[in-house]
Amino acid sequence: MASPSDLIPGLIEPVPLQNLVIQQGPLASIHLDVLRLDRVHPLVSGNKWYKLKYNLDECLKSEVKTVVSFGGAWSNHLHALAAACQVVGIESVGVIRGHKPDVLSPSLQDMQAMGMCLHFVTREAYRRRHDVEFHHELIDTLACDPTSTRMIPEGGSNALAMQGCVEILSLHGIQSEDYDLVATACGTGATLAGLILGAAGKGRFLGVPVLKGGDFLIQDIHQRLMDIKCDHQNWQLRTEFHCGGYARQTEELQQFVRRFFDETGVPLDRVYTGKLFFALEQLVEKGDVLPGCRVLAIHTGGLQGNRSLMES
Ligand SMILES: Cc1ncc(COP(=O)(O)O)c(C=O)c1O
């Protein structure tokens, strides 16, 4: 049985590790490298490929016919899942938070065009997305065969996703200890947990939650690590850079993303990577990251979501 890596054409591994030459502002005082996971594939981009590869591998091995997963109208995860499932020949269902809009967002239109069946549920129902009983109800409603259907959680964030993220640094020949800090944006924290695990206690990791009140992620990430008997402590979260909450943005964030692109040519999204680099700039400004520090930032993709900006 071929693995998804063999089946998905156009994957670029390894992707570029880019040193950013920044002339002005706080980031000019550090050595900043960016791992451009946004370049791994035009559709299965960023951390998504790493989170999906072992999930899809397992589905192919178990002859799964349908994958069901969860997300919002601009979900990077569902977008990537729809693309990957189409290529490997597995049916996909996206359970979408909120009522069906009169006009589908470009992300939803893409998902549909890539063969994903879109199933809209109320926000109240969506809160049950982790509930096994809700999964059974969904399988009934969608008339899926329960024996050949897999549920993948929101953001793809399960143990198999972590396993994929474990490989992010090693696949690119990166040793975490060559940096003072390896930084990534956090939604569920699965990507950060995978990176920490892959580094086997070496280096230092920083996660920047993009949700308000991101302290709960400390426990979640500990739990993800403890579940696989890993108690590395070489990581921390900085939870104050959410810019008002998930998918919220401030004028300063928007200006930063534009300035960053003008100076480096690296496109960022406003939901994840924009907040990560904006956080790094502020941490240097505050003196929490010192001049001369070697920092590796993971560009986790998400650029398809930038189309939401046209709507605001
Ligand atoms: C572009 C992007 N970056 C980062 C993340 C955060 O990943 P995680 O949920 O594994 O923390 C996500 C969400 O999955 C994302 O879409």
The ligand as a MOL file (V3000), in Angstrom:
LIG
                    3D

  0  0  0     0  0            999 V3000
M  V30 BEGIN CTAB
M  V30 COUNTS 16 16 0 0 0
M  V30 BEGIN ATOM
M  V30 1 C -1.6990 28.0260 9.7860 0
M  V30 2 C -1.7450 27.3870 11.1180 0
M  V30 3 N -0.7170 27.5590 11.9500 0
M  V30 4 C -0.7020 27.0240 13.1890 0
M  V30 5 C -1.7600 26.2640 13.6310 0
M  V30 6 C -1.7290 25.7200 15.0290 0
M  V30 7 O -1.5200 24.3450 15.0390 0
M  V30 8 P -1.8990 23.5050 16.3500 0
M  V30 9 O -3.4060 23.4090 16.3880 0
M  V30 10 O -1.2700 22.1940 16.1130 0
M  V30 11 O -1.3780 24.2480 17.5200 0
M  V30 12 C -2.8710 26.0530 12.7890 0
M  V30 13 C -4.0200 25.2490 13.2290 0
M  V30 14 O -4.0800 24.0880 13.0970 0
M  V30 15 C -2.8640 26.6290 11.5000 0
M  V30 16 O -3.8930 26.4720 10.6480 0
M  V30 END ATOM
M  V30 BEGIN BOND
M  V30 1 1 1 2
M  V30 2 1 2 3
M  V30 3 2 2 15
M  V30 4 2 3 4
M  V30 5 1 4 5
M  V30 6 1 5 6
M  V30 7 2 5 12
M  V30 8 1 6 7
M  V30 9 1 7 8
M  V30 10 2 8 9
M  V30 11 1 8 10
M  V30 12 1 8 11
M  V30 13 1 12 13
M  V30 14 1 12 15
M  V30 15 2 13 14
M  V30 16 1 15 16
M  V30 END BOND
M  V30 END CTAB
M  END
